[in-house]
Amino acid sequence: MRIYGISGIILAASVALAHADAGSTLYPYSGSFDDATFSVESAIVDQGLVIDYVSHVGEMLNRTGKDVGSTKKIFDAADVFLFCSAVVSRQVMEADPMNVMHCPYGIFVTKQGGKVSIGHRNYPEGEMQQVQTLLESIVKTAIDE
């Protein structure tokens, strides 16, 4: 058995808290899917933001699987909350109008194999890190509720 020291313990703990890859960051949620979606919705609205649309991706995939020749169930449930922030969007689009391609922003909730997670897409370095910070704040609020 190897001992990795305190840095190994810190790394292992951070992986347990959030999984990040180049495309997204995913946080485990200890409650039910319904509790997670309610927490995400509340955290977005509590920031003074308006949810433009909730995409029920899990329902769509489950409903259409047979139609496209698949029997694989991907999610037990999956929703994506889409919204914008007038303040943050203006800042990032004044810096580069082509940042419009990133709007609206989304936070997703998934249930897969009995495990519920909340996550968001990762954004490029530079001014889009303002959006990244906003999304991380909302997700962490939702997890802590």
C-alpha positions in Angstrom: 0.0 0.0 0.0 1.3 3.4 -0.9 1.0 6.5 1.1 0.6 9.6 -1.0 0.6 12.2 1.7 -1.6 15.2 2.3 -1.6 16.3 -1.4 -3.0 12.9 -2.4 -5.7 13.1 0.2 -6.7 16.6 -1.0 -6.8 15.5 -4.6 -8.9 12.5 -3.8 -11.3 14.6 -1.8 -11.7 17.2 -4.6 -12.4 14.4 -7.1 -15.1 13.1 -4.8 -16.7 16.5 -4.6 -16.7 17.4 -8.3 -15.8 15.7 -11.5 -14.5 18.0 -14.2 -13.4 17.3 -17.7 -12.7 19.6 -20.6 -16.4 19.8 -21.4 -18.2 19.9 -18.1 -18.1 19.9 -14.3 -20.4 17.5 -12.4 -21.2 17.5 -8.7 -22.9 14.7 -6.8 -26.2 15.5 -5.1 -27.3 13.6 -2.0 -31.0 14.1 -2.4 -33.6 13.0 -4.9 -33.8 14.1 -8.5 -36.9 16.2 -7.7 -35.1 17.9 -4.8 -32.2 18.6 -7.0 -34.3 20.2 -9.8 -36.1 22.3 -7.2 -32.8 23.4 -5.6 -31.4 24.4 -9.0 -34.5 26.3 -10.0 -34.5 28.1 -6.6 -30.8 28.9 -6.8 -31.2 30.4 -10.3 -34.2 32.5 -9.4 -32.6 33.6 -6.1 -29.8 35.2 -8.2 -32.5 37.4 -9.8 -32.4 35.4 -13.1 -35.3 34.1 -15.2 -35.3 30.6 -16.4 -36.1 30.7 -20.1 -36.7 27.0 -20.6 -36.4 23.7 -18.9 -35.4 20.9 -21.4 -36.6 17.5 -20.2 -33.8 15.6 -22.1 -34.2 12.4 -20.1 -37.9 12.1 -20.9 -37.2 12.8 -24.6 -34.5 10.1 -24.8 -36.6 7.5 -22.9 -39.7 8.3 -25.1 -37.8 8.2 -28.5 -35.3 5.4 -27.9 -37.4 2.7 -29.6 -38.1 5.1 -32.5 -34.4 5.3 -33.3 -33.7 1.6 -32.8 -32.2 1.7 -29.3 -33.1 -0.2 -26.2 -30.4 1.5 -24.0 -31.7 3.7 -21.1 -29.2 6.5 -20.7 -30.8 8.5 -17.9 -33.4 7.7 -15.3 -34.1 11.4 -15.5 -32.3 14.5 -16.9 -33.3 18.2 -17.1 -31.4 21.2 -18.4 -32.3 24.7 -17.1 -31.5 27.4 -19.6 -31.2 31.1 -18.6 -29.1 34.2 -19.2 -27.8 37.0 -17.0 -28.2 40.5 -18.4 -25.2 41.7 -16.4 -22.8 38.9 -17.1 -23.9 38.5 -20.7 -23.4 42.2 -21.4 -19.9 42.1 -19.9 -18.8 39.0 -21.9 -20.4 40.2 -25.1 -19.0 43.7 -24.9 -15.6 42.1 -24.6 -16.4 39.9 -27.6 -19.7 40.0 -29.4 -19.2 36.4 -30.6 -19.6 35.2 -27.0 -23.3 35.2 -28.0 -22.7 31.6 -29.1 -22.5 30.6 -25.4 -25.9 32.1 -24.5 -28.2 30.9 -23.0 -26.3 29.3 -20.1 -27.3 25.9 -18.8 -27.3 23.9 -15.6 -28.2 20.2 -15.8 -29.5 17.7 -13.3 -29.2 14.0 -14.0 -30.1 10.7 -12.4 -28.2 7.8 -13.6 -27.9 4.4 -11.9 -29.7 5.8 -8.9 -27.1 8.7 -8.5 -28.2 12.3 -8.8 -25.8 14.9 -10.1 -25.8 18.6 -10.9 -23.5 20.1 -13.5 -22.7 22.7 -16.1 -20.6 23.2 -19.2 -17.1 24.5 -18.9 -16.4 27.8 -20.7 -13.2 29.0 -22.4 -10.5 31.0 -20.6 -10.8 34.8 -20.6 -14.0 36.8 -20.2 -16.2 33.7 -20.3 -14.8 32.7 -16.9 -17.4 35.2 -15.5 -20.1 32.8 -16.7 -18.2 29.8 -15.3 -18.1 31.6 -11.9 -21.8 32.4 -12.0 -22.7 28.8 -12.9 -20.4 27.3 -10.2 -22.0 29.7 -7.6 -25.5 28.6 -8.6 -24.6 24.9 -8.5 -22.9 25.2 -5.1 -25.9 27.0 -3.7 -28.2 24.3 -5.1 -26.1 21.6 -3.5 -25.9 23.3 -0.1 -29.7 24.0 0.1 
